[in-house]
């Protein structure tokens, strides 16, 4: 899976750039379960730093 950024949408989510929505580049597929490059402190659901396998999706590490 290619890396997706704000400027280069390589994810498989039709009509949406996952990096722009989640506030950080990552190897997204249709959407993220993990994004460690997100904006720290953004606690809106699914945005900012996410690590689904470590925590509940949408809740950033504290």
N, CA, C and O atoms as a printed pandas DataFrame, in Angstrom:
     atom_number atom_name residue_name chain_id  residue_number  x_coord  y_coord  z_coord
0              1         N          UNK        A               1    0.845   -1.178    0.000
1              2        CA          UNK        A               1    0.000    0.000    0.000
2              3         C          UNK        A               1    0.886    1.235    0.000
3              4         O          UNK        A               1    1.728    1.376    0.887
4              5         N          UNK        A               2    0.727    2.134   -0.964
5              6        CA          UNK        A               2    1.494    3.385   -0.976
6              7         C          UNK        A               2    1.097    4.311    0.175
7              8         O          UNK        A               2   -0.021    4.248    0.685
8              9         N          UNK        A               3    2.021    5.155    0.563
9             10        CA          UNK        A               3    1.816    6.135    1.629
10            11         C          UNK        A               3    0.910    7.250    1.113
11            12         O          UNK        A               3    1.092    7.724   -0.008
12            13         N          UNK        A               4   -0.056    7.668    1.913
13            14        CA          UNK        A               4   -0.978    8.747    1.549
14            15         C          UNK        A               4   -0.671    9.990    2.369
15            16         O          UNK        A               4   -0.465    9.909    3.580
16            17         N          UNK        A               5   -0.641   11.150    1.699
17            18        CA          UNK        A               5   -0.438   12.436    2.364
18            19         C          UNK        A               5   -1.567   13.383    1.959
19            20         O          UNK        A               5   -2.431   13.028    1.157
20            21         N          UNK        A               6   -1.549   14.593    2.525
21            22        CA          UNK        A               6   -2.518   15.616    2.126
22            23         C          UNK        A               6   -2.442   15.869    0.623
23            24         O          UNK        A               6   -3.463   16.029   -0.046
24            25         N          UNK        A               7   -1.204   15.902    0.102
25            26        CA          UNK        A               7   -0.974   16.256   -1.295
26            27         C          UNK        A               7   -1.122   15.082   -2.255
27            28         O          UNK        A               7   -1.399   15.291   -3.436
28            29         N          UNK        A               8   -0.947   13.862   -1.781
29            30        CA          UNK        A               8   -0.950   12.676   -2.648
30            31         C          UNK        A               8   -1.876   11.619   -2.064
31            32         O          UNK        A               8   -1.530   10.937   -1.100
32            33         N          UNK        A               9   -3.057   11.492   -2.660
33            34        CA          UNK        A               9   -4.064   10.558   -2.179
34            35         C          UNK        A               9   -3.850    9.188   -2.817
35            36         O          UNK        A               9   -4.188    8.985   -3.983
36            37         N          UNK        A              10   -3.292    8.252   -2.059
37            38        CA          UNK        A              10   -3.052    6.894   -2.542
38            39         C          UNK        A              10   -3.951    5.865   -1.874
39            40         O          UNK        A              10   -3.805    4.669   -2.128
40            41         N          UNK        A              11   -4.877    6.300   -1.029
41            42        CA          UNK        A              11   -5.733    5.333   -0.347
42            43         C          UNK        A              11   -6.847    4.853   -1.277
43            44         O          UNK        A              11   -7.042    5.398   -2.364
44            45         N          UNK        A              12   -7.566    3.840   -0.838
45            46        CA          UNK        A              12   -8.639    3.247   -1.638
46            47         C          UNK        A              12  -10.021    3.726   -1.223
47            48         O          UNK        A              12  -11.023    3.118   -1.599
48            49         N          UNK        A              13  -10.088    4.795   -0.461
49            50        CA          UNK        A              13  -11.373    5.341   -0.029
50            51         C          UNK        A              13  -11.876    6.274   -1.123
51            52         O          UNK        A              13  -11.290    7.333   -1.346
52            53         N          UNK        A              14  -12.924    5.908   -1.788
53            54        CA          UNK        A              14  -13.453    6.713   -2.886
54            55         C          UNK        A              14  -13.963    8.069   -2.445
55            56         O          UNK        A              14  -14.792    8.162   -1.540
56            57         N          UNK        A              15  -13.473    9.118   -3.078
57            58        CA          UNK        A              15  -13.974   10.460   -2.840
58            59         C          UNK        A              15  -13.473   11.153   -1.592
59            60         O          UNK        A              15  -13.961   12.230   -1.249
60            61         N          UNK        A              16  -12.510   10.561   -0.903
61            62        CA          UNK        A              16  -12.019   11.170    0.333
62            63         C          UNK        A              16  -10.534   10.893    0.492
63            64         O          UNK        A              16  -10.061    9.806    0.162
64            65         N          UNK        A              17   -9.805   11.869    0.994
65            66        CA          UNK        A              17   -8.391   11.688    1.305
66            67         C          UNK        A              17   -8.283   11.411    2.802
67            68         O          UNK        A              17   -8.501   12.301    3.623
68            69         N          UNK        A              18   -7.947   10.179    3.148
69            70        CA          UNK        A              18   -7.893    9.779    4.558
70            71         C          UNK        A              18   -6.855   10.575    5.340
71            72         O          UNK        A              18   -7.071   10.872    6.515
72            73         N          UNK        A              19   -5.736   10.926    4.717
73            74        CA          UNK        A              19   -4.690   11.692    5.404
74            75         C          UNK        A              19   -5.188   13.088    5.763
75            76         O          UNK        A              19   -4.880   13.599    6.840
76            77         N          UNK        A              20   -5.947   13.701    4.878
77            78        CA          UNK        A              20   -6.499   15.025    5.162
78            79         C          UNK        A              20   -7.524   14.937    6.293
79            80         O          UNK        A              20   -7.550   15.797    7.174
80            81         N          UNK        A              21   -8.361   13.914    6.273
81            82        CA          UNK        A              21   -9.383   13.763    7.305
82            83         C          UNK        A              21   -8.779   13.441    8.661
83            84         O          UNK        A              21   -9.194   14.005    9.674
84            85         N          UNK        A              22   -7.797   12.536    8.694
85            86        CA          UNK        A              22   -7.216   12.085    9.959
86            87         C          UNK        A              22   -6.083   12.985   10.442
87            88         O          UNK        A              22   -5.533   12.751   11.518
88            89         N          UNK        A              23   -5.727   13.998    9.678
89            90        CA          UNK        A              23   -4.696   14.976   10.054
90            91         C          UNK        A              23   -3.288   14.382   10.103
91            92         O          UNK        A              23   -2.465   14.789   10.924
92            93         N          UNK        A              24   -3.014   13.408    9.212
93            94        CA          UNK        A              24   -1.668   12.848    9.165
94            95         C          UNK        A              24   -1.518   11.791    8.096
95            96         O          UNK        A              24   -2.451   11.039    7.816
96            97         N          UNK        A              25   -0.336   11.735    7.498
97            98        CA          UNK        A              25   -0.048   10.737    6.477
98            99         C          UNK        A              25    0.113    9.349    7.068
99           100         O          UNK        A              25    0.553    9.190    8.207
100          101         N          UNK        A              26   -0.253    8.335    6.270
101          102        CA          UNK        A              26   -0.136    6.944    6.715
102          103         C          UNK        A              26   -0.365    6.027    5.529
103          104         O          UNK        A              26   -0.691    6.488    4.435
104          105         N          UNK        A              27   -0.194    4.726    5.743
105          106        CA          UNK        A              27   -0.453    3.707    4.729
106          107         C          UNK        A              27   -1.912    3.273    4.855
107          108         O          UNK        A              27   -2.203    2.169    5.315
108          109         N          UNK        A              28   -2.811    4.141    4.447
109          110        CA          UNK        A              28   -4.244    3.862    4.554
110          111         C          UNK        A              28   -4.683    2.903    3.456
111          112         O          UNK        A              28   -4.097    2.877    2.374
112          113         N          UNK        A              29   -5.710    2.122    3.737
113          114        CA          UNK        A              29   -6.350    1.326    2.703
114          115         C          UNK        A              29   -7.665    2.024    2.381
115          116         O          UNK        A              29   -7.656    3.043    1.691
116          117         N          UNK        A              30   -8.782    1.515    2.855
117          118        CA          UNK        A              30  -10.047    2.210    2.664
118          119         C          UNK        A              30  -10.265    3.221    3.783
119          120         O          UNK        A              30  -10.982    4.206    3.610
120          121         N          UNK        A              31   -9.651    2.972    4.913
121          122        CA          UNK        A              31   -9.584    3.940    6.001
122          123         C          UNK        A              31   -8.652    3.403    7.056
123          124         O          UNK        A              31   -8.126    2.299    6.916
124          125         N          UNK        A              32   -8.438    4.163    8.111
125          126        CA          UNK        A              32   -7.378    3.778    9.037
126          127         C          UNK        A              32   -7.884    3.049   10.256
127          128         O          UNK        A              32   -8.973    3.322   10.762
128          129         N          UNK        A              33   -7.087    2.129   10.710
129          130        CA          UNK        A              33   -7.205    1.577   12.051
130          131         C          UNK        A              33   -6.093    2.152   12.905
131          132         O          UNK        A              33   -6.195    2.222   14.130
132          133         N          UNK        A              34   -5.031    2.560   12.231
133          134        CA          UNK        A              34   -3.860    3.103   12.912
134          135         C          UNK        A              34   -3.342    4.305   12.145
135          136         O          UNK        A              34   -3.258    4.271   10.918
136          137         N          UNK        A              35   -2.998    5.354   12.848
137          138        CA          UNK        A              35   -2.312    6.516   12.280
138          139         C          UNK        A              35   -1.521    7.164   13.405
139          140         O          UNK        A              35   -2.075    7.892   14.229
140          141         N          UNK        A              36   -0.229    6.894   13.431
141          142        CA          UNK        A              36    0.622    7.469   14.473
142          143         C          UNK        A              36    1.172    8.833   14.076
143          144         O          UNK        A              36    1.856    9.477   14.871
144          145         N          UNK        A              37    0.884    9.279   12.862
145          146        CA          UNK        A              37    1.347   10.580   12.381
146          147         C          UNK        A              37    0.276   11.655   12.462
147          148         O          UNK        A              37    0.473   12.755   11.946
148          149         N          UNK        A              38   -0.836   11.366   13.088
149          150        CA          UNK        A              38   -1.910   12.340   13.197
150          151         C          UNK        A              38   -1.565   13.472   14.153
151          152         O          UNK        A              38   -0.578   13.411   14.887
152          153         N          UNK        A              39   -2.384   14.488   14.129
153          154        CA          UNK        A              39   -2.202   15.661   14.974
154          155         C          UNK        A              39   -2.460   15.291   16.430
155          156         O          UNK        A              39   -3.590   14.960   16.791
156          157         N          UNK        A              40   -1.436   15.342   17.265
157          158        CA          UNK        A              40   -1.568   14.970   18.674
158          159         C          UNK        A              40   -2.519   15.928   19.386
159          160         O          UNK        A              40   -2.433   17.145   19.219
160          161         N          UNK        A              41   -3.405   15.375   20.164
161          162        CA          UNK        A              41   -4.344   16.192   20.925
162          163         C          UNK        A              41   -5.684   16.376   20.238
163          164         O          UNK        A              41   -6.606   16.928   20.840
164          165         N          UNK        A              42   -5.822   15.930   18.988
165          166        CA          UNK        A              42   -7.105   16.016   18.295
166          167         C          UNK        A              42   -7.927   14.811   18.730
167          168         O          UNK        A              42   -7.686   13.700   18.257
168          169         N          UNK        A              43   -8.884   15.007   19.616
169          170        CA          UNK        A              43   -9.620   13.883   20.182
170          171         C          UNK        A              43  -10.974   13.643   19.526
171          172         O          UNK        A              43  -11.797   12.896   20.055
172          173         N          UNK        A              44  -11.209   14.272   18.376
173          174        CA          UNK        A              44  -12.441   13.982   17.647
174          175         C          UNK        A              44  -12.374   12.555   17.107
175          176         O          UNK        A              44  -11.288   12.055   16.811
176          177         N          UNK        A              45  -13.508   11.907   16.977
177          178        CA          UNK        A              45  -13.572   10.497   16.592
178          179         C          UNK        A              45  -12.755   10.194   15.335
179          180         O          UNK        A              45  -13.008   10.764   14.273
180          181         N          UNK        A              46  -11.783    9.300   15.459
181          182        CA          UNK        A              46  -11.003    8.825   14.326
182          183         C          UNK        A              46   -9.958    9.786   13.812
183          184         O          UNK        A              46   -9.266    9.464   12.846
184          185         N          UNK        A              47   -9.814   10.947   14.412
185          186        CA          UNK        A              47   -8.848   11.926   13.927
186          187         C          UNK        A              47   -7.688   12.040   14.899
187          188         O          UNK        A              47   -7.800   11.660   16.065
188          189         N          UNK        A              48   -6.575   12.564   14.410
189          190        CA          UNK        A              48   -5.391   12.685   15.246
190          191         C          UNK        A              48   -4.649   11.365   15.323
191          192         O          UNK        A              48   -4.668   10.588   14.369
192          193         N          UNK        A              49   -3.993   11.100   16.452
193          194        CA          UNK        A              49   -3.217    9.875   16.646
194          195         C          UNK        A              49   -4.171    8.741   17.014
195          196         O          UNK        A              49   -4.920    8.844   17.986
196          197         N          UNK        A              50   -4.142    7.660   16.237
197          198        CA          UNK        A              50   -5.003    6.501   16.477
198          199         C          UNK        A              50   -4.190    5.224   16.398
199          200         O          UNK        A              50   -3.283    5.102   15.575
200          201         N          UNK        A              51   -4.516    4.290   17.246
201          202        CA          UNK        A              51   -3.917    2.962   17.201
202          203         C          UNK        A              51   -4.977    1.996   17.691
203          204         O          UNK        A              51   -5.064    1.707   18.884
204          205         N          UNK        A              52   -5.783    1.498   16.764
205          206        CA          UNK        A              52   -6.947    0.684   17.118
206          207         C          UNK        A              52   -6.571   -0.551   17.924
207          208         O          UNK        A              52   -7.270   -0.905   18.874
208          209         N          UNK        A              53   -5.486   -1.206   17.561
209          210        CA          UNK        A              53   -5.100   -2.419   18.269
210          211         C          UNK        A              53   -4.646   -2.133   19.696
211          212         O          UNK        A              53   -4.629   -3.036   20.532
212          213         N          UNK        A              54   -4.281   -0.897   19.979
213          214        CA          UNK        A              54   -3.810   -0.507   21.305
214          215         C          UNK        A              54   -4.917    0.090   22.148
215          216         O          UNK        A              54   -4.944   -0.074   23.368
216          217         N          UNK        A              55   -5.824    0.779   21.492
217          218        CA          UNK        A              55   -6.868    1.501   22.201
218          219         C          UNK        A              55   -8.142    1.431   21.370
219          220         O          UNK        A              55   -8.110    0.932   20.245
220          221         N          UNK        A              56   -9.226    1.903   21.877
221          222        CA          UNK        A              56  -10.470    1.937   21.133
222          223         C          UNK        A              56  -10.368    2.973   20.025
223          224         O          UNK        A              56   -9.868    4.076   20.246
224          225         N          UNK        A              57  -10.841    2.619   18.832
225          226        CA          UNK        A              57  -10.788    3.535   17.690
226          227         C          UNK        A              57  -11.440    4.865   18.057
227          228         O          UNK        A              57  -12.538    4.899   18.611
228          229         N          UNK        A              58  -10.762    5.933   17.747
229          230        CA          UNK        A              58  -11.290    7.253   18.027
230          231         C          UNK        A              58  -10.809    7.843   19.328
231          232         O          UNK        A              58  -11.027    9.027   19.589
232          233         N          UNK        A              59  -10.158    7.044   20.149
233          234        CA          UNK        A              59   -9.616    7.550   21.403
234          235         C          UNK        A              59   -8.100    7.589   21.316
235          236         O          UNK        A              59   -7.465    6.534   21.313
236          237         N          UNK        A              60   -7.504    8.766   21.245
237          238        CA          UNK        A              60   -6.051    8.864   21.128
238          239         C          UNK        A              60   -5.357    8.414   22.406
239          240         O          UNK        A              60   -5.942    8.471   23.488
240          241         N          UNK        A              61   -4.104    7.966   22.281
241          242        CA          UNK        A              61   -3.352    7.623   23.490
242          243         C          UNK        A              61   -3.160    8.848   24.366
243          244         O          UNK        A              61   -3.040    9.962   23.856
244          245         N          UNK        A              62   -3.130    8.655   25.663
245          246        CA          UNK        A              62   -2.948    9.791   26.571
246          247         C          UNK        A              62   -1.679    9.629   27.371
247          248         O          UNK        A              62   -1.353   10.487   28.192
